[in-house]
Amino acid sequence: MALEVPKFDIDKYKKAIEKTLAELPVENGIITFENLWLELTLPEDLMFEILTRDDLILPSNVERVITKEGKTLAEQKPSANGSGSLAHP
């Protein structure tokens, strides 16, 4: 069952996730979902929903956010000028 969270709150949590992603250690361009969850302790369903949004902005040093099983939840998007080669998961 998905969480019913008002859009205002989703945006607030999205900003918190983006801020935390910028502060976490990055290994080979990757941050694990589990490390992010340990920092934020938000409900997993809510974090999954936000990480898979098209408007999530990853820091430039983060290529992907993955689960411990290796599933990509968020990935760096190509820039508007055509540079960047990573696609959506």
LINHU-V967972 format. One record per run of one state. SS is the DSSP state (alpha for helix, beta for strand, coil for the rest). FROM is the first residue (numbers start at 1). TO is the last residue. Records with the same first field share a line. If there is no record, write none. Layout:
SS = FROM-TO ; FROM-TO
This chain:
coil = 1-6 ; 24-26 ; 28-29 ; 41-43 ; 52-63 ; 67-71 ; 76-89
alpha = 7-23 ; 33-40 ; 44-51
beta = 27-27 ; 30-32 ; 64-66 ; 72-75
